[in-house]
């Protein structure tokens, strides 16, 4: 259950309107690494967390905090748009260079669609996408995604900070920078807590005993004219898992004789084909049924042997 307070988490009071900057701030709201993304990401991670207690509570705390960040930025955008014209004539723009500059910088959808307010879009007006959200149910991998999201968000906030001289905007962005700094630390400390509690290793290594042990400690270089990548720590010394010596393969070998040839195409799909691989199998319902039956029979046979 969520409760709403009329107070913002931090003040969002620009000293003067700036429609062009309002459009830029939209990136911090609805961009790939904007506050809407981390808000939804953390909330769904919290909703899906199967361990009541400190982990779930921590995730929900920061997810709830991010709701407040979306509200702060949305309020800032609306105030930056104060007085921005929603309708102008060609003559007015031609006669007033200042007005022309304002119109040229404003996202027209903020006036036409949102009535002078913020929108769930990025700075180019592209709608926010739920595909940005990472919530796998595995806290180690999710926390690593969260570190990256906070780092990208902070970087973009820092860049926007340098694009304004408005004291009120800078004050709010200073707060956001600080929170993003700690949130990165929070997720890194969360990873350390998972390791200390015996709930995860330093890396995601599920089914580690089943992976090909020959290839989990080799660095492959593919530059034909030499590569300086072999000078890095990733190409020498002990591996982080198992502490095996890392092997640097400057000329990685082919590990198969598979030439990648595809089967003949279904004639009904009209793919360009010279017949070299023989006739293609028609992809009709009968063929699909036969293929499925063959697959089931193979599985039964494998189970009995």
C-alpha positions as CSV (number, residue, x, y, z in Angstrom):
1,X,0.0,0.0,0.0
2,X,1.3,3.4,-0.8
3,X,0.3,6.7,0.8
4,X,0.7,10.1,-0.7
5,X,2.1,13.3,0.9
6,X,1.5,16.8,-0.5
7,X,5.2,17.7,0.1
8,X,7.8,17.0,-2.4
9,X,10.9,15.0,-1.3
10,X,13.0,18.0,-2.3
11,X,12.2,21.5,-3.7
12,X,11.8,21.8,-7.5
13,X,11.8,25.6,-7.9
14,X,13.5,27.0,-11.0
15,X,14.3,30.7,-10.9
16,X,12.8,31.3,-14.3
17,X,11.0,29.4,-17.0
18,X,13.0,27.6,-19.7
19,X,11.0,25.5,-22.2
20,X,14.2,24.2,-23.9
21,X,15.6,22.9,-20.6
22,X,12.2,21.4,-19.8
23,X,12.5,19.2,-22.9
24,X,16.0,18.1,-21.8
25,X,14.8,17.2,-18.3
26,X,12.3,14.8,-19.9
27,X,15.3,12.4,-20.4
28,X,15.7,12.1,-16.6
29,X,12.0,11.2,-16.4
30,X,11.2,8.8,-19.3
31,X,14.6,8.0,-20.8
32,X,16.0,4.5,-20.8
33,X,17.9,5.3,-17.5
34,X,15.4,7.9,-16.2
35,X,13.6,7.8,-12.9
36,X,10.6,6.0,-14.4
37,X,12.8,3.1,-15.3
38,X,14.5,2.7,-11.9
39,X,11.2,3.3,-10.1
40,X,9.5,0.5,-12.0
41,X,12.6,-1.7,-11.9
42,X,12.9,-1.5,-8.2
43,X,9.2,-1.9,-7.4
44,X,8.9,-5.0,-9.6
45,X,12.1,-6.4,-8.0
46,X,10.5,-5.8,-4.6
47,X,7.1,-7.2,-5.6
48,X,8.8,-10.3,-6.9
49,X,11.3,-10.8,-4.0
50,X,10.5,-14.1,-2.2
51,X,12.4,-13.3,1.0
52,X,10.4,-11.1,3.5
53,X,12.8,-9.0,5.6
54,X,15.8,-6.8,4.9
55,X,16.2,-7.4,1.2
56,X,12.6,-6.9,0.2
57,X,12.2,-3.9,2.5
58,X,15.4,-2.3,1.2
59,X,14.3,-2.7,-2.4
60,X,10.8,-1.4,-1.7
61,X,12.3,1.6,0.2
62,X,14.3,2.8,-2.7
63,X,11.6,2.0,-5.2
64,X,9.2,4.2,-3.2
65,X,11.9,6.9,-3.1
66,X,12.1,6.9,-6.9
67,X,8.3,7.6,-7.1
68,X,9.1,10.9,-5.3
69,X,11.9,11.6,-7.8
70,X,9.6,11.2,-10.7
71,X,7.2,13.7,-9.0
72,X,10.0,16.2,-8.3
73,X,11.2,16.1,-11.9
74,X,7.6,16.4,-13.3
75,X,7.0,19.4,-11.1
76,X,10.2,20.9,-12.3
77,X,9.2,20.5,-15.9
78,X,5.8,22.1,-15.3
79,X,7.4,25.1,-13.7
80,X,10.0,25.4,-16.4
81,X,7.2,25.5,-18.9
82,X,5.3,28.3,-17.1
83,X,4.5,31.0,-19.6
84,X,5.6,28.9,-22.6
85,X,3.2,29.8,-25.4
86,X,0.9,27.1,-26.5
87,X,-0.1,28.8,-29.7
88,X,1.7,31.3,-32.0
89,X,1.4,32.6,-35.5
90,X,4.1,32.6,-38.1
91,X,4.0,36.4,-38.1
92,X,4.6,36.5,-34.3
93,X,7.6,34.2,-34.5
94,X,9.1,36.2,-37.4
95,X,8.7,39.4,-35.5
96,X,10.1,38.2,-32.2
97,X,13.4,36.3,-32.2
98,X,13.1,35.6,-28.5
99,X,9.7,34.0,-29.0
100,X,11.1,32.1,-32.0
101,X,13.9,30.7,-29.8
102,X,11.4,29.5,-27.2
103,X,9.2,27.9,-29.7
104,X,12.1,26.2,-31.4
105,X,13.3,24.7,-28.2
106,X,10.0,23.5,-26.7
107,X,8.6,20.0,-27.1
108,X,5.3,20.8,-28.7
109,X,3.7,17.7,-27.1
110,X,4.3,19.2,-23.7
111,X,1.8,21.9,-24.7
112,X,-0.5,20.0,-27.1
113,X,-0.8,16.7,-25.2
114,X,0.2,17.5,-21.6
115,X,-1.2,21.0,-21.3
116,X,2.1,22.5,-20.1
117,X,3.3,19.6,-18.0
118,X,5.7,16.6,-18.0
119,X,5.1,13.5,-20.0
120,X,6.3,9.8,-19.6
121,X,8.7,10.2,-22.5
122,X,12.3,10.9,-23.1
123,X,13.8,14.2,-24.4
124,X,12.9,13.4,-28.0
125,X,9.3,12.6,-27.1
126,X,9.7,8.8,-27.4
127,X,7.3,7.1,-24.9
128,X,8.8,5.3,-21.9
129,X,9.2,1.6,-22.6
130,X,8.6,-1.2,-20.0
131,X,11.3,-3.2,-21.8
132,X,13.8,-1.1,-20.0
133,X,12.9,-2.8,-16.7
134,X,15.1,-5.6,-15.3
135,X,13.4,-7.8,-12.7
136,X,14.7,-11.3,-13.0
137,X,13.9,-12.7,-9.5
138,X,17.7,-13.2,-9.0
139,X,18.9,-10.5,-6.6
140,X,22.6,-10.7,-7.6
141,X,21.9,-10.1,-11.3
142,X,19.2,-7.5,-10.5
143,X,21.5,-5.6,-8.1
144,X,24.2,-5.5,-10.8
145,X,21.7,-4.1,-13.3
146,X,20.7,-1.5,-10.6
147,X,24.3,-0.3,-10.2
148,X,24.6,0.3,-13.9
149,X,21.2,2.1,-14.1
150,X,22.1,4.4,-11.2
151,X,25.5,5.1,-12.8
152,X,23.9,6.0,-16.2
153,X,21.3,8.1,-14.5
154,X,23.8,10.0,-12.5
155,X,26.0,10.6,-15.6
156,X,23.0,12.1,-17.5
157,X,22.1,14.2,-14.5
158,X,25.6,15.5,-14.3
159,X,25.6,16.4,-18.0
160,X,22.3,18.3,-17.6
161,X,23.7,20.1,-14.5
162,X,26.3,21.7,-16.8
163,X,23.6,22.8,-19.2
164,X,21.9,25.3,-16.9
165,X,22.8,28.3,-14.8
166,X,19.5,28.4,-12.9
167,X,20.2,28.2,-9.2
168,X,16.9,26.5,-8.3
169,X,17.5,23.8,-11.0
170,X,21.1,23.3,-9.9
171,X,20.0,22.9,-6.2
172,X,17.6,20.1,-7.1
173,X,20.1,18.3,-9.4
174,X,22.7,18.5,-6.6
175,X,20.3,16.5,-4.4
176,X,19.7,14.0,-7.3
177,X,23.4,13.6,-7.8
178,X,23.9,12.8,-4.2
179,X,21.1,10.2,-4.1
180,X,22.4,8.5,-7.2
181,X,25.9,8.4,-5.6
182,X,24.5,6.6,-2.6
183,X,22.2,4.3,-4.6
184,X,25.2,3.0,-6.5
185,X,26.8,2.2,-3.2
186,X,23.6,0.7,-1.8
187,X,23.4,-1.9,-4.6
188,X,27.1,-2.7,-4.4
189,X,26.7,-3.2,-0.6
190,X,23.6,-5.3,-1.3
191,X,25.7,-7.6,-3.5
192,X,28.3,-7.8,-0.7
193,X,25.5,-8.6,1.8
194,X,24.2,-11.4,-0.5
195,X,27.7,-12.9,-0.6
196,X,28.2,-12.6,3.2
197,X,24.8,-14.2,3.8
198,X,25.7,-17.1,1.5
199,X,22.9,-16.3,-0.9
200,X,25.2,-15.7,-4.0
201,X,28.7,-15.8,-5.3
202,X,30.5,-12.8,-6.6
203,X,29.4,-13.7,-10.1
204,X,26.3,-15.3,-11.5
205,X,27.4,-18.9,-11.7
206,X,24.2,-21.0,-11.7
207,X,24.9,-24.5,-13.2
208,X,28.6,-23.8,-12.9
209,X,29.4,-27.5,-12.6
210,X,27.7,-28.1,-16.0
211,X,29.5,-25.4,-18.0
212,X,32.4,-26.3,-20.3
213,X,35.3,-26.0,-17.9
214,X,37.8,-25.6,-20.8
215,X,36.4,-22.2,-21.7
216,X,35.5,-20.4,-18.5
217,X,39.0,-18.9,-18.0
218,X,40.2,-18.0,-21.5
219,X,40.4,-14.5,-23.0
220,X,40.0,-14.5,-26.8
221,X,41.5,-11.8,-29.1
222,X,40.3,-11.5,-32.7
223,X,42.4,-8.6,-34.1
224,X,44.3,-9.7,-37.2
225,X,46.9,-7.1,-36.7
226,X,47.5,-7.5,-33.0
227,X,45.6,-6.3,-30.0
228,X,46.7,-4.5,-26.8
229,X,43.8,-6.1,-24.9
230,X,46.2,-8.8,-23.7
231,X,47.9,-6.2,-21.5
232,X,44.8,-6.0,-19.2
233,X,44.1,-7.8,-16.0
234,X,41.3,-9.7,-17.7
235,X,43.9,-11.5,-19.9
236,X,46.3,-12.7,-17.1
237,X,46.4,-13.7,-13.5
238,X,43.9,-15.8,-11.6
239,X,40.3,-15.9,-12.7
240,X,37.7,-14.6,-10.2
241,X,35.9,-17.9,-10.1
242,X,38.0,-20.9,-9.2
243,X,41.2,-18.8,-9.4
244,X,42.4,-20.7,-12.5
245,X,45.1,-19.0,-14.5
246,X,43.5,-16.9,-17.3
247,X,44.7,-18.0,-20.7
248,X,45.2,-15.3,-23.4
249,X,44.4,-16.8,-26.8
250,X,45.8,-14.3,-29.3
251,X,44.6,-16.6,-32.2
252,X,41.6,-18.5,-30.9
253,X,41.1,-21.9,-32.7
254,X,38.0,-23.1,-34.5
255,X,36.3,-25.5,-32.1
256,X,34.1,-27.2,-34.6
257,X,33.9,-28.3,-38.2
258,X,30.3,-27.0,-38.4
259,X,30.2,-24.7,-41.5
260,X,26.9,-23.1,-40.6
261,X,24.9,-24.3,-43.7
262,X,21.2,-23.9,-43.3
263,X,18.6,-26.5,-44.3
264,X,16.8,-26.1,-47.7
265,X,14.0,-23.6,-47.4
266,X,10.3,-24.3,-47.4
267,X,9.2,-23.8,-51.1
268,X,6.1,-21.9,-49.9
269,X,8.3,-19.1,-48.5
270,X,10.0,-18.3,-51.8
271,X,13.5,-17.8,-50.5
272,X,16.2,-17.5,-53.0
273,X,17.7,-20.9,-53.4
274,X,19.7,-22.8,-56.0
275,X,18.7,-26.3,-55.0
276,X,22.3,-27.3,-53.9
277,X,21.1,-28.7,-50.6
278,X,18.2,-30.7,-52.2
279,X,14.5,-30.0,-52.1
280,X,13.1,-28.1,-49.1
281,X,10.4,-29.6,-46.9
282,X,7.0,-28.0,-47.2
283,X,6.0,-26.3,-44.0
284,X,2.3,-27.4,-44.1
285,X,0.3,-28.6,-41.1
286,X,1.0,-32.2,-41.9
287,X,4.7,-31.7,-42.0
288,X,4.6,-29.8,-38.7
289,X,2.5,-32.6,-37.1
290,X,5.0,-35.2,-38.3
291,X,7.9,-33.2,-37.0
292,X,6.2,-32.9,-33.6
293,X,5.4,-36.6,-33.5
294,X,9.0,-37.5,-34.3
295,X,10.2,-35.2,-31.6
296,X,7.9,-36.8,-29.0
297,X,8.9,-40.3,-30.0
298,X,12.6,-39.3,-29.7
299,X,12.0,-38.0,-26.2
300,X,10.2,-41.2,-25.1
301,X,13.0,-43.3,-26.6
302,X,15.7,-41.3,-24.8
303,X,13.8,-41.6,-21.5
304,X,13.6,-45.4,-21.8
305,X,17.3,-45.9,-22.6
